[in-house]
Amino acid sequence: MKALSPLFDAATPRGSARHALSRAFAERGIPSAELDARVLLCAALGVDHAALVRDPDAPLGAGAELLAQFSARRLDREPVSRIIGYREFWGVRFELGPETLDPRADTETLVEAVLEQVGADVSRPWRLLDLGVGSGAILGALLQSLPNAYGVGVDISPAACAAARNNLAANGFAERGCIVCGDWAAPLRGGFDIIVSNPPYIRGGGLAGLAPEVVVYDPRLALDGGVDGLDAYRAIIPAARGLLAQGGLLALEFGLGQGDDVAGLLRAESFGELNFRLDLNGRKRIISARRA
């Protein structure tokens, strides 16, 4: 369903445009209306939030046309990150493409869970593996936090692999990271200290019920976890046991209500020291375990 976009011209004050955008987004049922209005306004004008607050009466000027385009796309439920072309994740900017999942804030919980297990030993030359690397957000966040680590990312999508390589290079991690195109762990041999994954876990029948920002704009390959949502875990967990060094850590994101099932798959492969971590909404989101 198309929604009417606010009309802007070069003389429209920034503050008025911001309020008009916020109101239009709220009427469209977008929960983050105020935040989205601010981010898109800053992106269209090429200013930061401080400049927006400091001078609300300044006219939009040449940015009016771009802002109108941005607002129309957001009203059609295209995510802000895809409109502006990047997502900030763990303080690092990652460019997005149509073949990459848009990393959410809840996935930063996966990075937190790994760093909690690492503790004070951040300077160790950790060997990292990210299965289903997508944009490279998780791998890049870990490489930033573990300065002597080396990481490998695997994805079945060539376009996602290209995006991940570009993002690692853009953020200065090209010498400490390698991207491999393949089906989960098939192209790899063992010796990793830490394996992470945010695999597809949406039950096949549940895709239609997702928000338009997800089901329309995220790649289905990164969402569809099969009939029960657990297909990827059945592939990853047995493979991880052979890829991890003794005592190595496996950390996985999962969907609502899937924690016990994923824990069962881990126990079946003799993983121990299972720990859950809650996301920003207080729900079980991450499970970590160690190779016994």
DRENFI-888691 format. One record per residue (C-alpha): z, x, y; residue in three letters. Coordinates in steps of 0.1 Angstrom, whole numbers, padded with zeros to 4 digits, always signed. Layout:
ZXYALA ...
This chain:
+0000+0000+0000MET -0010+0014+0034LYS +0014+0012+0062ALA +0006+0012+0099LEU +0013+0046+0115SER +0028+0049+0150PRO +0003+0057+0177LEU +0008+0089+0197PHE -0011+0105+0226ASP -0007+0139+0243ALA +0017+0124+0269ALA +0041+0108+0244THR +0076+0125+0248PRO +0088+0144+0217ARG +0120+0123+0216GLY +0101+0090+0217SER +0078+0102+0189ALA +0108+0112+0168ARG +0124+0078+0171HIS +0092+0060+0164ALA +0085+0080+0133LEU +0121+0076+0120SER +0119+0038+0125ARG +0085+0036+0108ALA +0096+0056+0078PHE +0128+0035+0074ALA +0108+0003+0075GLU +0086+0018+0048ARG +0117+0022+0026GLY +0118+0060+0029ILE +0155+0070+0025PRO +0152+0104+0043SER +0135+0088+0074ALA +0153+0107+0101GLU +0150+0141+0084LEU +0114+0136+0075ASP +0106+0126+0111ALA +0122+0158+0124ARG +0105+0181+0099VAL +0071+0167+0105LEU +0074+0167+0142LEU +0085+0203+0142CYS +0056+0212+0119ALA +0030+0194+0139ALA +0042+0210+0172LEU +0049+0244+0158GLY +0085+0244+0171VAL +0120+0246+0156ASP +0147+0220+0156HIS +0165+0237+0185ALA +0134+0233+0207ALA +0131+0197+0197LEU +0167+0189+0207VAL +0166+0211+0238ARG +0136+0194+0254ASP +0131+0158+0241PRO +0111+0148+0272ASP +0084+0174+0267ALA +0051+0158+0259PRO +0035+0161+0224LEU +0004+0177+0239GLY -0022+0190+0215ALA +0001+0183+0185GLY -0002+0145+0189ALA -0033+0142+0167GLU -0018+0163+0139LEU +0014+0144+0141LEU -0005+0111+0137ALA -0022+0125+0106GLN +0012+0137+0091PHE +0028+0103+0098SER +0000+0084+0081ALA +0003+0106+0050ARG +0041+0102+0048ARG +0039+0065+0052LEU +0016+0066+0022ASP +0045+0082+0004ARG +0031+0117+0002GLU +0061+0141+0001PRO +0069+0161+0033VAL +0067+0194+0014SER +0031+0186+0003ARG +0021+0176+0038ILE +0034+0208+0054ILE +0023+0228+0023GLY +0056+0245+0013TYR +0091+0239+0001ARG +0122+0259+0011GLU +0141+0267-0021PHE +0172+0289-0022TRP +0164+0301+0013GLY +0129+0312+0002VAL +0096+0296+0012ARG +0073+0287-0017PHE +0038+0273-0011GLU +0028+0243-0032LEU -0004+0232-0048GLY -0015+0201-0067PRO -0008+0218-0101GLU +0028+0228-0092THR +0060+0207-0094LEU +0077+0202-0060ASP +0111+0219-0066PRO +0140+0197-0057ARG +0174+0207-0043ALA +0191+0197-0075ASP +0172+0224-0093THR +0191+0250-0072GLU +0220+0241-0095THR +0201+0260-0122LEU +0201+0291-0101VAL +0238+0286-0093GLU +0246+0283-0131ALA +0229+0316-0139VAL +0245+0335-0110LEU +0279+0321-0121GLU +0274+0336-0155GLN +0262+0369-0140VAL +0293+0371-0119GLY +0298+0404-0101ALA +0272+0422-0122ASP +0243+0414-0098VAL +0231+0450-0096SER +0223+0453-0134ARG +0185+0455-0142PRO +0184+0420-0157TRP +0153+0410-0177ARG +0145+0374-0168LEU +0121+0348-0183LEU +0112+0315-0167ASP +0094+0292-0190LEU +0072+0267-0171GLY +0073+0287-0140VAL +0053+0263-0118GLY +0054+0275-0081SER +0077+0304-0091GLY +0107+0289-0072ALA +0134+0295-0098ILE +0121+0329-0108LEU +0118+0339-0071GLY +0153+0327-0063ALA +0167+0347-0091LEU +0148+0379-0082LEU +0161+0375-0046GLN +0197+0372-0058SER +0195+0399-0085LEU +0179+0429-0067PRO +0173+0451-0097ASN +0160+0424-0120ALA +0125+0421-0134TYR +0111+0387-0143GLY +0083+0372-0163VAL +0071+0336-0157GLY +0050+0316-0181VAL +0030+0285-0175ASP +0002+0267-0194ILE -0016+0258-0161SER -0039+0286-0147PRO -0036+0270-0113ALA +0002+0270-0114ALA +0001+0307-0126CYS -0020+0316-0096ALA +0004+0298-0072ALA +0034+0316-0087ALA +0017+0350-0084ARG +0009+0343-0048ASN +0044+0331-0040ASN +0060+0362-0057LEU +0037+0384-0037ALA +0043+0366-0004ALA +0080+0370-0008ASN +0079+0407-0018GLY +0085+0403-0055PHE +0051+0413-0068ALA +0065+0446-0082GLU +0094+0429-0100ARG +0076+0400-0115GLY +0047+0392-0138CYS +0031+0358-0145ILE +0016+0350-0179VAL -0006+0320-0187CYS +0004+0306-0221GLY +0020+0278-0241ASP +0058+0283-0236TRP +0069+0314-0254ALA +0038+0319-0275ALA +0025+0351-0257PRO +0059+0369-0256LEU +0081+0392-0275ARG +0119+0395-0272GLY +0145+0414-0253GLY +0153+0391-0224PHE +0188+0389-0210ASP +0183+0355-0193ILE +0159+0327-0200ILE +0156+0297-0176VAL +0135+0266-0177SER +0131+0233-0159ASN +0108+0217-0184PRO +0092+0182-0183PRO +0118+0158-0195TYR +0108+0123-0183ILE +0104+0099-0212ARG +0068+0089-0215GLY +0074+0053-0209GLY +0095+0060-0178GLY +0068+0077-0157LEU +0056+0045-0141ALA +0091+0038-0127GLY +0094+0070-0108LEU +0091+0072-0070ALA +0056+0074-0056PRO +0064+0109-0042GLU +0068+0120-0079VAL +0045+0100-0101VAL +0015+0102-0077VAL +0018+0138-0063TYR +0036+0159-0090ASP +0014+0170-0119PRO +0019+0148-0150ARG +0020+0180-0171LEU +0053+0190-0154ALA +0069+0155-0159LEU +0060+0140-0193ASP +0085+0151-0219GLY +0072+0129-0247GLY +0085+0097-0262VAL +0122+0107-0258ASP +0118+0133-0231GLY +0128+0162-0254LEU +0095+0176-0267ASP +0098+0207-0245ALA +0133+0215-0256TYR +0122+0214-0292ARG +0097+0241-0284ALA +0118+0262-0260ILE +0152+0264-0278ILE +0141+0278-0311PRO +0117+0302-0294ALA +0144+0313-0270ALA +0167+0324-0298ARG +0141+0350-0309GLY +0134+0361-0273LEU +0169+0366-0261LEU +0188+0399-0265ALA +0222+0396-0283GLN +0245+0376-0262GLY +0217+0366-0239GLY +0219+0335-0217LEU +0197+0304-0219LEU +0200+0279-0189ALA +0181+0246-0189LEU +0177+0217-0166GLU +0176+0182-0182PHE +0173+0146-0172GLY +0199+0118-0169LEU +0217+0111-0202GLY +0200+0139-0221GLN +0228+0164-0220GLY +0243+0156-0254ASP +0208+0157-0271ASP +0200+0191-0256VAL +0234+0204-0266ALA +0227+0192-0301GLY +0194+0211-0302LEU +0212+0243-0290LEU +0239+0240-0316ARG +0213+0235-0343ALA +0199+0269-0334GLU +0233+0285-0334SER +0238+0289-0297PHE +0274+0290-0285GLY +0294+0290-0253GLU +0278+0258-0241LEU +0286+0248-0205ASN +0274+0219-0183PHE +0270+0221-0146ARG +0268+0191-0123LEU +0241+0185-0097ASP +0245+0174-0060LEU +0251+0138-0072ASN +0278+0148-0096GLY +0256+0142-0127ARG +0252+0166-0156LYS +0220+0185-0148ARG +0222+0220-0163ILE +0233+0233-0196ILE +0238+0270-0203SER +0244+0287-0237ALA +0244+0321-0252ARG +0228+0335-0283ARG +0255+0341-0308ALA 
